[in-house]
Amino acid sequence: MENTFIIDVQQNRYRFGDDGGARFGPQWAALFLALLIKKARSNQDLTLDNLTHALQRHGYMGELTRMQLGRIVAAIEKCIENCTDLPIVVKYGSRNKTVGPWKCEFTHDFAYEILSAGKEEVWHEEESGIEDVQAMRDKWRWPLLLKNTDMMALHELLQHCLISDAFAHHGNLASALDTLPPVYAHNLSKDGLVMLKLRESLYWRRIGNYCEARALIKQVLEIEASDLLDFCLQDQAKFLLDRIDYDEAPALNHEKIWEMGYSPTQVLSGDTRTIPEWHNLRALLARRRLQALASAKPIAKAGETISGLHQHALLHLESAIYCALCVKDWERLQAYVANLAFHLQSAISYHAADVAQVFSLYVLTMSYTAKLHVGEDTAWEYIFLGEFWLDYREQLENIYGNKLGDVFGLVHEQRPDHEDFYLVAIERLRNCADHRQQAIAWINYYRFACIRHLPAVKSQAQLQIAQLCRLEPELRKNLEKEGYEAYLLFEA
């Protein structure tokens, strides 16, 4: 459209009509103006909190100074002045230019587009269905851990569970119990609360505190079965009462339990092996459809939206994580958390996730290996974390500086800003991975070498990638389709 006002958030540029447009001087001015227009469409003011939250989603964790804000507002006013007939008026109080709130008014209606990463931004705040997110969650017929969709809260909950489970895994049940209380501080769903209480009761049973174990189970049985989506929880609770009676006094109680013990409901449909894997697959499929929809490929059904598919994937992944946590399947739990991070990484360009949030989930996958010794037969967590750091290195350095080890407690071989990280990944993949995984690990090492100016490593990596492509003729084509073409510098 000839007179469409276009704001390119990624390039910090604007264009109106058929002129070539211009770049804003101050950083984040395009984002500020985009937010201002969106808020105006909803008849809302833009607050400093709104702006700070949006900046965090773009990986900027600092705070803009009043001088920076003043320059941004002045640049936007200059932009409006330069774009003749642009029907936008920016308003603020006499002292509010540098602190907000800011208001945008339109003298008449007009067409506008907001671009992100070179594409039309389809994740509009006013169209993202915030009210529908909870509605989708309320209609979900599979157990979840939390009452609300909150990825940072989910990460914190999993981190607290990991600390307790690591103690239990190494036989320190007293410390496992001491570190459990923080899990109950979260806004847990009823299924999540019951599942965690039953896990705690098992710890009390194992150390012989049968009174405490029974008390937790009685709390669980006070919850109406109809309020739980995971009906097996009540079966488990009733069975555990019998088990506790037996463990406490086998010689006295065995006859009673034989005659009157509880029999669980026979389940002939889904099982704990298939259900979480099904959830995980549905999440992967939702992400693929989301990406196709964002790139305008004609596979989406009527009514499918980016926000809807995104929430669909999050719900499936949280249900998969619930299942794995319920039965302490650490291998699967690590895999599902990694897929959650991978999905949220793809949502960064739609402003549905932020860099720090995704990075913390990738680090959590490394923690499962370090504390529970799972995932040692693969190196996907190294590939995912390495690629993410290489793609978002500048933003992560702005957030954490050179303190990744201090913030996350990572040793050198777990830190993607150290060469040892890439060497460990390559060595682990040598005996347990296909050629594609090995090639991606070498590509990551090559990219790291480019950043650190290591010419010998760059040459070595290219030779290894070329050798792998010769061993498998279709490998180069597959890598090119996945976006690695820029790193395949050898002759086909």
N, C-alpha and C positions, 0 to 999 in steps of 0.2 A: 504494500500500500504506500502511495507516494508520500503522504504526510504522516506516516507512522513514526512515533518517537521511539527510538531504539536505545536501550541501555545495555551495554556489555559489561557485566560485573567482572568477568574474568580479566578482560583487557583494560578495565577502568576507562571506558570510552562511552561516547554518546553520539547519536546521529538523528537528525530530524529533516524529513523531506529528502531531496535528492542531492544534498551536499555531501561532502566526504566525511563529515563528522570531525570530532576532535577528542583528544585524550584529556581527562581531568588531570590537573596538576597534583593535588594532594591524594595520597593513597586512600582507598576505601570510599572515595566520593561517590562512585557509581553505585556501590552497595547501599550507601546512605540514601541516595535519591530513590533507588528501587524500593527500599523499605518505606520511605516516605509516601510514595505513590500507592503502594499496597495498603498501607494503613489508612490513607485517605479514602480508598475505595470502600473500606469498612467503616468509614466515619470515625476513625480513631487517631489519636496523636501518636507520634513516635517518641518513646522515652529512651533515656540513656540505658536502662536495663534491656530494652528490646535490641538496641544497637549492640551492646556488649555480648548478648546471647548470639546474635547473628555473626559477629566477628569470631566468636569461639567456634562456631560451626564451620567457619572458613579457616580454622587453624591458628587464629591470632588470639593468644591468651592474655595479652597485656591490656592495659586501659589507655584509651586515647586521652591526651592532655587537653585542657581547655583551649590551648593555642591551636592544636591540631583540629579540634572541632570547629573552631572559629574559621580556620582556613577552608575546611570542607564546606561549611555553609556558604562562605563567600564564593567559592568556586561554583557551587550549585546556582547561586543567584546570578553569577556571570554567565553560566550556561543558559539559563532561562532568558536572560537579556539578549544573548547572541542568537537564540533560536526564535526568530520573529514569528509571531502568532502562536507560540507554544502557550496553551491556556493554563499555566501552572503558577500559583502564587504561594510562596513559602512564608509562614507566619510564626512568630515566637514573641515572647514577652521582651520588655526593654532590657532585661538582664539575662535572658534565657538563651541567647544565641549560642553560648558555649556550654550550656548545661542541660538545655531542653526543659520541658518537652517541646517538640517542633510539630508544626501542623502544615498540611498541604491542602490547598483548595483549588478547584478547577473552575475557570470562568465559563467553560462549556465542555461537552464531552469530546473525547479524542481517542485515537487508537495508539496503543503502546505495546512494545514487546520487551521482555527482560531476557537477556541471553546469559547463559552460564556455560563455560567451557566450549564456547563457539556454537551452542545449540540453543534453540528456544527453551527457556526454563519452564518446565511443566509442573514443577513443584511450587505452586503459588500458595502462600500462607493462607489466604482466604478461601482457597479451593481445596486445601489438602485434607478436608474432612476431619478436623480435630474432634468434632462431636461424634463422628462416625467411628473413630478408633475404639472408643470405649464400647460403643454398640456392637462392633464386631467381636470384641473380647467377651462381652456378656453373652453373645449367642454361640460362642465357641463351645463345642461339646466334648472337648478333651481336657484333661487336667493341666493346669498351669501353676507356676510357683508364686506369682504375684497377682495382686488385684488389678494393677494398672500396668500399662506398657511403659516401662522405664528401664532402658538398657544400662544406665549407670547403676541403678539399684540392683539389677540382676547381676551385674559384674561384682558388686560389693558382696552380695549374698553368696555367690559362688566362691569368692575369695575367702569369706569366713568359713564356709563349709570345707574348703580345701585345707585350711589350717587345722581344723578339728580332725578331719579325716586322715590327715598326714600323721598326726599323733597316734590315732587309733591303728593305722596301718602298721606302725612300728611298735605296737603293743603298749603304748603309754595311754591307757584309757582314762586315767585321772586327768591328765592334761587335755585330752579330747573333750571331756565333760566341762572342764574349766573354761575352754575356749568356745563353747557352744552358745552361750547366752546372746551374743550379738546377732545371731541369725534370726532371733525372734523380734528384733527391733525393726525389721522390715515390714512393709505392708503386704503380708503374706495372704495368698488365697486360702480358703479353708482346706483345700487339698494339700497345698504346700505346708500349712501349719501342722496338719495331722501327720503327713509323711515324715516331717522332721521330728515330731514328738515320738513317733514310733521308732525312728532311728536312735533317738536319745534313750528310749526305754531299753533298747537292746544293749547299749553300753552299760546301763545300771545293772541289768541282769547278769552281764558277763563278769562284773566285779562283785556280784553277790548282794547288791542292795535291792532286794526284791520288793520292799515297800515302796521305794521311789519308782521302780519300774511299773508296779501296779497302779500307782497314783497317776502316772502319765497316761496309761492305757484307759483308765476310767475317765479321764478328761476327754480323751478321744471319743469314747463311746457315748458321751453326753451330746455329741454333735449329731444332728439328724442325718441318717444315711442319705436321705433325699437331697441334702445340701452338698453332697460330694459327687463329683464326676467320676472319680476313681473308686468304684464300689468295692474293689478288692481291699481297700484300706481297712474297712470295718471287719472284713474276713480276717485280715492279718492281726488286728487288735484282739479279736475274740480267740484266735488261735494262740496268741502270745500269753493270754491269761493261763491257758492250760500248760503251756511250755514253762512258764514261771513256777507254777505249782509243782511240776515235775522236778525242775532243777532245784527247788528249795528243799524238797523232801521226797525223793524218788520212792523210797521204801513205803512211805505212808500214803502216797497219792496215786500210785500207778494204777490200782484197781478202779478207783473212781474215774480217772481220765479214760481208761479203757472202755468203761461202760457208758460214760456220760460226756466224753470230750466233744468239743465242737468240730463239725465237719465243714470245711469251706465250700463255697459255691463252686460247682463244676463249670468251668469256662471252656467252651469249644470253639470260640471265634478267635479274635486276635490274641497275641501272646506278647510277653515282654521282650522277645527277640525280634519279632517282625514289626510291631507297632512303632518303636522309636526310629527304626530304619525307614519305615514308610513316611513318617513325619519329616525326616531329614531329606528324603528324595523329593517330597512335595515342595519343600523350601527351595531346593536347588532348581526345580522346575519353575517355581514362581519367579526366582531371580532371572532366569533365562527369558521368561515372557516379559518381565519388566524391562529388561535391556532391549528386547525386540520392539516393545511398544515405544520406548524412548527414542529409538532410531527409526521409527515410522515403518517398521517391517509389518506386512499385513497378516499377522497371525493372531492378533488379539481378538477376543470375542466382544460383542457389544456389551458395554457396561464395565469392562475391565479398565482400570486406571492404574497409574503408577503408584499412587498412594495406597490403593486397595491391595495391589499385589505385594507391595512392601510390607504392609501389616499382615497379610496372609503368610508371608515367609517368616516374619517374626513370631507369629503365633505357633506355627509348626515347629520352629526351632526351639521355642521355650517348652513346648510339650515334649519334644525329643529329649531335651536336657532334664526335664522332670523325671522321665522314665529312667534315664541313665543314673541320675542321682538317687532315685528310689532304690535301685538294686545294686548301687555302688559299682557300676560298670565303668571304671575309670577310662578305659580305652575309648569307649564310645563317647563318654562325657567330653574328653579332650577333643575328639573329632567334631562333635556338635558345636562346641564353643569356638573351634577354629572356623567352622562354616558360618557361624553367627558373625564373627569378625569379618570374614570374607564378604558376606552379604552386606554388612554395614559399610564396608569399604566401597562397594559399588554404589551405595546410596549417598556418598559424600557429595557427588556432583549434583544431586537433587536436593541438597541441604537437609537431608533427613538423618544425617549422622555427622559427627565431627571427628577430626583427626586424632585427638587425644583419646577419645572414647574407643576408637577402633584399635589404636596401639595398645591400650591397656588390656583389651581382650586377647590380642595376640600374645602379649607377655604372659597372660594367665595360662595359655596353652603350654608355654615353656615351663611354667611352674608345676604343671601336672607331671611332666617328665622328671623335673628335679626332685619333687617331693614324694611322688607316688610311683616313679620309675615306669611310667607307661609311655607308649609311643616311641620306644627305643628301637623298634624295628622299621621305622620310617623316618623321613626328614621333612615331611610336608610342613610342619610348623616352622622349620628353618626357612623353607622356600617362601611361605606366606609372609613371615615377619621380615625377611630380607627384602622381598619385593616392595613391601609397604614402606619400609624405611627409605629405600632408594627412590621411590616415587614421591615421598613427602618429606624428604630429608630436611629441606630448609624450614618448613613449618615445624617439624619436630625439634630442630635445633633452636628455633625461636622459643618453643615452649619449655624444653628441658635443658638447653645448653649442652654442656658436656657431662651432665650429671645423671645419665641414664642408669648407671650402676647404683648410684645413691638412691634414686627415686624408686627403682624396682628391685634392687638387691640382686642384680645380674652380674655374673662373672663374665670375663672377656669372651669366652666361647658362646655365650648367650646374648651378646650385644652386637647388633648389626652394624655398629660404627667401628667394629674391630675386625681385622682380617681373620682371626681365629674362627670367628663365627662361620664364615664361608667355607673354610677348610674342613671344619667339623661336618658341615652339611654334605660336602662332596664325599668325604670318607664314609659317612654313614650310608649314603645312597649307592656307593660302589657295589655293595653286595645285596641290597634289598629293594632296588628300584628299576624301572624300565628306562629305556634310552631317553624318553621325553623328560622325565623327572631329572635325570642326570644332566641333560642339556640345559634345562632351566636353572639348575644350580650353578652350572658354569657361566651362564649368561649373567646371573646375579654377581658372581665373582668378577666377571669382566666389567660390569658397571661400577662395582666398588673400586676396581683398579683405575678406571677412568677418573673417578672422583679424587683418588689419592695419588694420581700420577705415578702409576707403577707399570712402566712399559713392558717389562719382562712378563709380568702376570697377564697383561692384556694379550700378548702373543701366545702364551701358554693356553689361555682360555679359548682363544679362537681356534687353535689347533685341536683342542679336545672337542669342541663343538663340531668342527668339520669332520673329525673322525667318527663321532656318533652319527652324524647325518649320512656318512658313507655306509655305516653298518646297517642302517634302516632307511631305505630309499624314500619313504613317505614322510620321514620325520621333518625335513625342512619345510615341506608344504604345510604340515600341521602347525609347526611353530609360527610360520608366516600368518596363518589364519588366526592364531591366538594373539597376534600383535607384536611378535618378537623380530620382525623382519629387519629392523634397524640394527640389530646386533649380529646378524648373519652376514659377515663381511667377506666371506670366502666365496670362491666361484662355485656355482651350483653343479 
